[in-house]
Amino acid sequence: MARNAVCVVFVSALCFALSTDVRAEPIRISGGSLVFTGPSQFQAGPLSLVGNRGFSVDGFVDGGETFVGPLASCMPCPPASTIPVGAHILGSGFGGTVTLDGQTYEGVNGSLSPNQLDVELSGSIFLPPWRDAPVTVSAPFGVTGDFHRAIEPSFFFQVPIRGSGRVTLSLEPEPGGTWFLAHTRYDFLATPTPEPASLMLVTAGLVASAIRGARRSRAIQTAPIVRSAVDK
């Protein structure tokens, strides 16, 4: 029974390690930015992303075609309040180029394009009390989404996107005691992920622990038999 348990642990751990094959991993964002500046912030913001598997995004986000938290809920911005800083970028809200696994896809999210990018940013930020001077505030945000490509009408592949970053808001005081959002910038940051070598070490540790546990269990089970023989 103990030997079977060791085999199960070993096979499970090995499968876990093999599942980290780069072809099966999600896209993990390691850099890039999304910026809305000045009077054009309601029209378009350039979006760039980079990640593993040779992933990159180069294009524009249309603030009038997608949901962007600060732009939608913060005009004017109420002092001493918490506002969402999320964004949902999909469909016609994004237009540009995506590269993945050495393949470049043009016209992503176009009306007739089989290639679609869907990225959602989530988070919130606290605005300071009003004062008669510009202020800059920042907060972390999370990234989820996917890139999918239709191969046939009934078949497509989809790769999940994961990441995190930090959003920065530049606020200018309004005469009525509120903040005016002058600049919004999302900076995408690298998130540490386990390397395959580290995962193999974890796997080896699990197997070693299982073997030690099995040996200890056998020793406990046989110990009463040995004592009984000595007593006789």
Summary of the structure (lengths in Angstrom):
residues: 232
radius of gyration: 26.4
end to end distance: 29.5
largest distance: 98.4
contacts: 689
relative contact order: 0.18
helix: 28%
strand: 45%
